[in-house]
Amino acid sequence: MYKLLLVSKSKEVRKAFSGIQDMNRLMFDPVALADSAEEALAFLKKPGADAIAMDLPQEEAAQLHKHLEKSYPHLPIMRVHRKRDAVRNELTMLREVLDQLHGDFSDSENDAPMVLSRLENDTLHKLLQEHLASREELASRLQLSRSSLAAKRPCLLFEFDLPDGASFLEHRWSHGFDRLELSLRANFFGRLQGSLVYAAALLSPLRLRVLASPVKDISEKELDRLSTKAHKEVLDTAQQVKDFMDLDMVCTQFRVLSSLDDLIAPLK
């Protein structure tokens, strides 16, 4: 069973959480409560918690976040809601994250950064595939994975055609669609590093999307600079795919989106 710490004085928030009558079926103990950041920090030291949710005044919340970043960088942070159904949805997503963090394959604390990084990558992959249900879900999943990305920051989106993709998969690549996508994600676009996080998704044998998102708030001038840098890096990587795999990639569109969650709406 997992232990969730709720930090809030709001009766409405506490009622929404207490209204979940089957917490045990969701694999959670009864929610532990704290009134303040100070109480929360004391609780985290002893007895501790597997995740935290908070609804505090802005300044106090910022102080608690700062402490969490320093001392509990891998503790999932759940978003708070005032409606029972929304809380249940958050708990379901949190359960998925905790199952990953505490699964048999991650019996070492050193695995937590790897697991959270994989969860962030999975979220971006679903985003590119348009498999996320809402902007709320994107924000929640990024927060749960302790991602440095933010749903309201601008991002860069590249669309590629793979003219010979179907033939490549049928005649020259014996590992299947999923393995091809994994190779493009991990061996090529996953190697790009810096102030942008890159993600890629092969939507079909003929179509690939690549996303670049900043890890911190940036000005319009900085966005322009990063756009130029990303454009060069992504096109250079597409050329590497051609050189190493003999797979042509033609960039058909490059867009600067005002926010990451703009990808939730269908692209025109």
PAMIZA-947139 format. One record per residue (C-alpha): residue in one letter; x, y, z; residue number from 1. Coordinates in nm, 2 decimals. Last residue first. Layout:
! residues N
+------+--------+--------+--------+-----+
! rest !      x !      y !      z !  nr !
+------+--------+--------+--------+-----+
!    a !      X !      Y !      Z ! NUM !
...
+------+--------+--------+--------+-----+
//
This chain:
! residues 268
+------+--------+--------+--------+-----+
! rest !      x !      y !      z !  nr !
+------+--------+--------+--------+-----+
!    k !  -0.43 !   2.14 !  -3.87 ! 268 !
!    l !  -0.30 !   1.98 !  -3.56 ! 267 !
!    p !  -0.56 !   1.83 !  -3.33 ! 266 !
!    a !  -0.56 !   1.99 !  -2.98 ! 265 !
!    i !  -0.33 !   1.83 !  -2.73 ! 264 !
!    l !  -0.03 !   1.96 !  -2.91 ! 263 !
!    d !  -0.11 !   2.31 !  -2.78 ! 262 !
!    d !  -0.01 !   2.16 !  -2.44 ! 261 !
!    l !   0.35 !   2.24 !  -2.51 ! 260 !
!    s !   0.28 !   2.61 !  -2.54 ! 259 !
!    s !   0.31 !   2.89 !  -2.80 ! 258 !
!    l !   0.40 !   2.64 !  -3.07 ! 257 !
!    v !   0.70 !   2.71 !  -3.30 ! 256 !
!    r !   0.65 !   2.51 !  -3.61 ! 255 !
!    f !   0.87 !   2.32 !  -3.86 ! 254 !
!    q !   0.70 !   2.14 !  -4.15 ! 253 !
!    t !   0.79 !   1.90 !  -4.43 ! 252 !
!    c !   1.13 !   1.77 !  -4.31 ! 251 !
!    v !   1.22 !   1.49 !  -4.54 ! 250 !
!    m !   1.37 !   1.18 !  -4.38 ! 249 !
!    d !   1.54 !   0.92 !  -4.60 ! 248 !
!    l !   1.65 !   0.59 !  -4.45 ! 247 !
!    d !   1.99 !   0.46 !  -4.54 ! 246 !
!    m !   2.05 !   0.35 !  -4.18 ! 245 !
!    f !   2.38 !   0.52 !  -4.09 ! 244 !
!    d !   2.40 !   0.80 !  -4.34 ! 243 !
!    k !   2.03 !   0.87 !  -4.38 ! 242 !
!    v !   1.98 !   0.86 !  -4.00 ! 241 !
!    q !   2.28 !   1.09 !  -3.97 ! 240 !
!    q !   2.11 !   1.33 !  -4.21 ! 239 !
!    a !   1.80 !   1.34 !  -3.99 ! 238 !
!    t !   2.03 !   1.42 !  -3.70 ! 237 !
!    d !   2.18 !   1.72 !  -3.89 ! 236 !
!    l !   1.82 !   1.83 !  -3.96 ! 235 !
!    v !   1.74 !   1.80 !  -3.59 ! 234 !
!    e !   2.05 !   1.98 !  -3.48 ! 233 !
!    k !   2.02 !   2.27 !  -3.73 ! 232 !
!    h !   1.65 !   2.33 !  -3.64 ! 231 !
!    a !   1.73 !   2.30 !  -3.27 ! 230 !
!    k !   2.00 !   2.57 !  -3.29 ! 229 !
!    t !   1.78 !   2.81 !  -3.48 ! 228 !
!    s !   1.49 !   2.75 !  -3.25 ! 227 !
!    l !   1.71 !   2.79 !  -2.95 ! 226 !
!    r !   1.81 !   3.14 !  -3.06 ! 225 !
!    d !   1.46 !   3.24 !  -3.14 ! 224 !
!    l !   1.34 !   3.11 !  -2.80 ! 223 !
!    e !   1.62 !   3.31 !  -2.63 ! 222 !
!    k !   1.49 !   3.63 !  -2.80 ! 221 !
!    e !   1.13 !   3.54 !  -2.70 ! 220 !
!    s !   1.24 !   3.50 !  -2.34 ! 219 !
!    i !   1.28 !   3.16 !  -2.17 ! 218 !
!    d !   1.13 !   2.97 !  -1.88 ! 217 !
!    k !   1.32 !   2.65 !  -1.81 ! 216 !
!    v !   1.37 !   2.30 !  -1.96 ! 215 !
!    p !   1.29 !   2.41 !  -2.31 ! 214 !
!    s !   1.09 !   2.17 !  -2.54 ! 213 !
!    a !   1.20 !   2.01 !  -2.87 ! 212 !
!    l !   0.96 !   1.77 !  -3.04 ! 211 !
!    v !   1.02 !   1.54 !  -3.34 ! 210 !
!    r !   0.74 !   1.38 !  -3.54 ! 209 !
!    l !   0.78 !   1.10 !  -3.79 ! 208 !
!    r !   0.56 !   0.99 !  -4.08 ! 207 !
!    l !   0.57 !   0.72 !  -4.35 ! 206 !
!    p !   0.59 !   0.40 !  -4.16 ! 205 !
!    s !   0.33 !   0.55 !  -3.92 ! 204 !
!    l !   0.33 !   0.78 !  -3.62 ! 203 !
!    l !   0.70 !   0.74 !  -3.54 ! 202 !
!    a !   0.74 !   0.95 !  -3.23 ! 201 !
!    a !   1.04 !   1.16 !  -3.12 ! 200 !
!    a !   1.13 !   1.35 !  -2.81 ! 199 !
!    y !   1.40 !   1.62 !  -2.75 ! 198 !
!    v !   1.45 !   1.81 !  -2.42 ! 197 !
!    l !   1.61 !   2.15 !  -2.48 ! 196 !
!    s !   1.87 !   2.33 !  -2.28 ! 195 !
!    g !   2.13 !   2.08 !  -2.37 ! 194 !
!    q !   2.12 !   1.73 !  -2.52 ! 193 !
!    l !   2.05 !   1.54 !  -2.84 ! 192 !
!    r !   2.12 !   1.17 !  -2.79 ! 191 !
!    g !   1.75 !   1.08 !  -2.78 ! 190 !
!    f !   1.71 !   1.21 !  -3.14 ! 189 !
!    f !   1.95 !   0.95 !  -3.28 ! 188 !
!    n !   2.01 !   0.62 !  -3.10 ! 187 !
!    a !   1.72 !   0.64 !  -2.86 ! 186 !
!    r !   1.42 !   0.78 !  -3.05 ! 185 !
!    l !   1.52 !   0.66 !  -3.40 ! 184 !
!    s !   1.61 !   0.31 !  -3.27 ! 183 !
!    l !   1.30 !   0.29 !  -3.06 ! 182 !
!    e !   1.09 !   0.38 !  -3.36 ! 181 !
!    l !   1.26 !   0.11 !  -3.57 ! 180 !
!    r !   1.21 !  -0.14 !  -3.29 ! 179 !
!    d !   0.84 !  -0.06 !  -3.28 ! 178 !
!    f !   0.79 !  -0.10 !  -3.65 ! 177 !
!    g !   0.96 !  -0.44 !  -3.69 ! 176 !
!    h !   1.30 !  -0.58 !  -3.64 ! 175 !
!    s !   1.38 !  -0.71 !  -3.99 ! 174 !
!    w !   1.46 !  -0.37 !  -4.15 ! 173 !
!    r !   1.55 !  -0.38 !  -4.52 ! 172 !
!    h !   1.26 !  -0.53 !  -4.71 ! 171 !
!    e !   0.93 !  -0.45 !  -4.54 ! 170 !
!    l !   1.03 !  -0.18 !  -4.30 ! 169 !
!    f !   1.24 !   0.00 !  -4.56 ! 168 !
!    s !   0.96 !  -0.03 !  -4.82 ! 167 !
!    a !   0.71 !   0.13 !  -4.58 ! 166 !
!    g !   0.95 !   0.40 !  -4.48 ! 165 !
!    d !   1.06 !   0.49 !  -4.84 ! 164 !
!    p !   0.91 !   0.84 !  -4.84 ! 163 !
!    l !   0.97 !   0.90 !  -4.47 ! 162 !
!    d !   0.79 !   1.23 !  -4.42 ! 161 !
!    f !   0.90 !   1.45 !  -4.13 ! 160 !
!    e !   0.72 !   1.70 !  -3.90 ! 159 !
!    f !   0.92 !   1.91 !  -3.66 ! 158 !
!    l !   0.77 !   2.08 !  -3.35 ! 157 !
!    l !   0.93 !   2.34 !  -3.13 ! 156 !
!    c !   0.80 !   2.43 !  -2.79 ! 155 !
!    p !   0.66 !   2.72 !  -2.59 ! 154 !
!    r !   0.61 !   2.68 !  -2.22 ! 153 !
!    k !   0.26 !   2.62 !  -2.08 ! 152 !
!    a !   0.29 !   2.25 !  -2.03 ! 151 !
!    a !   0.61 !   2.28 !  -1.83 ! 150 !
!    l !   0.93 !   2.07 !  -1.86 ! 149 !
!    s !   1.17 !   2.01 !  -1.58 ! 148 !
!    s !   0.98 !   1.68 !  -1.51 ! 147 !
!    r !   0.92 !   1.56 !  -1.16 ! 146 !
!    s !   0.75 !   1.25 !  -1.32 ! 145 !
!    l !   0.43 !   1.33 !  -1.13 ! 144 !
!    q !   0.44 !   1.69 !  -1.25 ! 143 !
!    l !   0.48 !   1.60 !  -1.62 ! 142 !
!    r !   0.19 !   1.35 !  -1.58 ! 141 !
!    s !  -0.04 !   1.60 !  -1.42 ! 140 !
!    a !   0.03 !   1.88 !  -1.67 ! 139 !
!    l !  -0.03 !   1.64 !  -1.97 ! 138 !
!    e !  -0.35 !   1.50 !  -1.81 ! 137 !
!    e !  -0.49 !   1.85 !  -1.75 ! 136 !
!    r !  -0.42 !   1.93 !  -2.12 ! 135 !
!    s !  -0.65 !   1.65 !  -2.20 ! 134 !
!    a !  -0.69 !   1.29 !  -2.32 ! 133 !
!    l !  -0.33 !   1.21 !  -2.41 ! 132 !
!    h !  -0.29 !   0.98 !  -2.70 ! 131 !
!    e !  -0.21 !   1.25 !  -2.96 ! 130 !
!    q !   0.09 !   1.05 !  -3.08 ! 129 !
!    l !   0.32 !   1.34 !  -3.00 ! 128 !
!    l !   0.17 !   1.37 !  -2.65 ! 127 !
!    k !   0.20 !   0.99 !  -2.60 ! 126 !
!    h !   0.57 !   1.01 !  -2.67 ! 125 !
!    l !   0.61 !   1.31 !  -2.45 ! 124 !
!    t !   0.44 !   1.12 !  -2.16 ! 123 !
!    d !   0.66 !   0.82 !  -2.23 ! 122 !
!    n !   0.97 !   1.03 !  -2.22 ! 121 !
!    e !   0.87 !   1.18 !  -1.89 ! 120 !
!    l !   0.80 !   0.83 !  -1.75 ! 119 !
!    r !   1.14 !   0.71 !  -1.87 ! 118 !
!    s !   1.31 !   1.00 !  -1.70 ! 117 !
!    l !   1.12 !   0.92 !  -1.38 ! 116 !
!    v !   1.23 !   0.55 !  -1.40 ! 115 !
!    m !   1.59 !   0.65 !  -1.47 ! 114 !
!    p !   1.60 !   0.90 !  -1.18 ! 113 !
!    a !   1.45 !   0.64 !  -0.95 ! 112 !
!    d !   1.69 !   0.36 !  -1.03 ! 111 !
!    n !   1.95 !   0.47 !  -0.78 ! 110 !
!    e !   1.70 !   0.39 !  -0.50 ! 109 !
!    s !   1.75 !   0.03 !  -0.59 ! 108 !
!    d !   1.48 !  -0.23 !  -0.62 ! 107 !
!    s !   1.38 !  -0.10 !  -0.96 ! 106 !
!    f !   1.29 !  -0.42 !  -1.16 ! 105 !
!    d !   1.07 !  -0.54 !  -0.87 ! 104 !
!    g !   0.84 !  -0.24 !  -0.91 ! 103 !
!    h !   0.86 !   0.05 !  -0.66 ! 102 !
!    l !   0.91 !   0.34 !  -0.90 ! 101 !
!    q !   0.70 !   0.19 !  -1.18 ! 100 !
!    d !   0.42 !   0.10 !  -0.94 !  99 !
!    l !   0.45 !   0.45 !  -0.80 !  98 !
!    v !   0.40 !   0.61 !  -1.14 !  97 !
!    e !   0.10 !   0.40 !  -1.23 !  96 !
!    r !  -0.06 !   0.47 !  -0.88 !  95 !
!    l !  -0.01 !   0.84 !  -0.94 !  94 !
!    m !  -0.20 !   0.82 !  -1.26 !  93 !
!    t !  -0.49 !   0.64 !  -1.08 !  92 !
!    l !  -0.47 !   0.89 !  -0.79 !  91 !
!    e !  -0.50 !   1.18 !  -1.03 !  90 !
!    n !  -0.81 !   1.03 !  -1.19 !  89 !
!    r !  -0.96 !   0.97 !  -0.85 !  88 !
!    v !  -0.89 !   1.34 !  -0.75 !  87 !
!    a !  -1.07 !   1.45 !  -1.07 !  86 !
!    d !  -1.37 !   1.24 !  -0.99 !  85 !
!    r !  -1.38 !   1.38 !  -0.63 !  84 !
!    k !  -1.38 !   1.74 !  -0.73 !  83 !
!    r !  -1.16 !   1.99 !  -0.55 !  82 !
!    h !  -0.84 !   1.90 !  -0.72 !  81 !
!    v !  -0.47 !   1.88 !  -0.62 !  80 !
!    r !  -0.19 !   1.78 !  -0.85 !  79 !
!    m !   0.03 !   1.49 !  -0.73 !  78 !
!    i !   0.40 !   1.54 !  -0.67 !  77 !
!    p !   0.61 !   1.22 !  -0.71 !  76 !
!    l !   0.91 !   1.21 !  -0.47 !  75 !
!    h !   1.23 !   1.18 !  -0.69 !  74 !
!    p !   1.39 !   1.51 !  -0.60 !  73 !
!    y !   1.32 !   1.47 !  -0.22 !  72 !
!    s !   1.59 !   1.68 !  -0.05 !  71 !
!    k !   1.68 !   1.97 !  -0.28 !  70 !
!    e !   1.38 !   1.97 !  -0.52 !  69 !
!    l !   1.15 !   1.90 !  -0.23 !  68 !
!    h !   1.29 !   2.19 !  -0.03 !  67 !
!    k !   1.23 !   2.43 !  -0.32 !  66 !
!    h !   0.88 !   2.29 !  -0.37 !  65 !
!    l !   0.81 !   2.36 !   0.00 !  64 !
!    q !   0.93 !   2.72 !  -0.03 !  63 !
!    a !   0.72 !   2.77 !  -0.34 !  62 !
!    a !   0.41 !   2.63 !  -0.18 !  61 !
!    e !   0.46 !   2.87 !   0.12 !  60 !
!    e !   0.49 !   3.17 !  -0.12 !  59 !
!    q !   0.19 !   3.07 !  -0.33 !  58 !
!    p !  -0.05 !   2.98 !  -0.04 !  57 !
!    l !  -0.08 !   2.60 !  -0.01 !  56 !
!    d !  -0.26 !   2.32 !  -0.18 !  55 !
!    m !  -0.02 !   2.03 !  -0.18 !  54 !
!    a !   0.00 !   1.67 !  -0.29 !  53 !
!    i !   0.28 !   1.43 !  -0.19 !  52 !
!    a !   0.40 !   1.09 !  -0.28 !  51 !
!    d !   0.55 !   0.77 !  -0.12 !  50 !
!    a !   0.54 !   0.92 !   0.23 !  49 !
!    g !   0.77 !   0.95 !   0.54 !  48 !
!    p !   0.73 !   0.83 !   0.90 !  47 !
!    k !   0.93 !   1.04 !   0.98 !  46 !
!    k !   1.13 !   1.28 !   0.77 !  45 !
!    l !   0.85 !   1.34 !   0.53 !  44 !
!    f !   0.62 !   1.41 !   0.82 !  43 !
!    a !   0.84 !   1.69 !   0.95 !  42 !
!    l !   0.87 !   1.84 !   0.61 !  41 !
!    a !   0.49 !   1.83 !   0.57 !  40 !
!    e !   0.43 !   2.00 !   0.91 !  39 !
!    e !   0.66 !   2.28 !   0.81 !  38 !
!    a !   0.49 !   2.32 !   0.48 !  37 !
!    s !   0.16 !   2.36 !   0.65 !  36 !
!    d !  -0.16 !   2.19 !   0.75 !  35 !
!    a !  -0.06 !   1.82 !   0.71 !  34 !
!    l !  -0.27 !   1.52 !   0.64 !  33 !
!    a !  -0.21 !   1.15 !   0.57 !  32 !
!    v !  -0.45 !   1.00 !   0.31 !  31 !
!    p !  -0.58 !   0.66 !   0.42 !  30 !
!    d !  -0.35 !   0.39 !   0.28 !  29 !
!    f !  -0.34 !   0.37 !  -0.10 !  28 !
!    m !  -0.35 !   0.06 !  -0.33 !  27 !
!    l !  -0.64 !   0.20 !  -0.55 !  26 !
!    r !  -0.86 !  -0.07 !  -0.39 !  25 !
!    n !  -0.74 !   0.05 !  -0.05 !  24 !
!    m !  -0.85 !   0.41 !  -0.14 !  23 !
!    d !  -1.21 !   0.28 !  -0.18 !  22 !
!    q !  -1.41 !   0.55 !  -0.02 !  21 !
!    i !  -1.26 !   0.85 !  -0.21 !  20 !
!    g !  -1.46 !   1.13 !  -0.04 !  19 !
!    s !  -1.18 !   1.19 !   0.20 !  18 !
!    f !  -0.98 !   1.34 !  -0.09 !  17 !
!    a !  -1.26 !   1.57 !  -0.21 !  16 !
!    k !  -1.33 !   1.66 !   0.15 !  15 !
!    r !  -0.97 !   1.76 !   0.21 !  14 !
!    v !  -0.98 !   1.99 !  -0.09 !  13 !
!    e !  -1.30 !   2.16 !   0.02 !  12 !
!    k !  -1.19 !   2.19 !   0.38 !  11 !
!    s !  -0.88 !   2.37 !   0.27 !  10 !
!    k !  -0.59 !   2.36 !   0.51 !   9 !
!    s !  -0.37 !   2.17 !   0.27 !   8 !
!    v !  -0.07 !   1.94 !   0.26 !   7 !
!    l !  -0.19 !   1.59 !   0.15 !   6 !
!    l !   0.06 !   1.31 !   0.21 !   5 !
!    l !   0.01 !   0.99 !   0.01 !   4 !
!    k !   0.11 !   0.65 !   0.15 !   3 !
!    y !   0.12 !   0.35 !  -0.08 !   2 !
!    m !   0.00 !   0.00 !   0.00 !   1 !
+------+--------+--------+--------+-----+
//
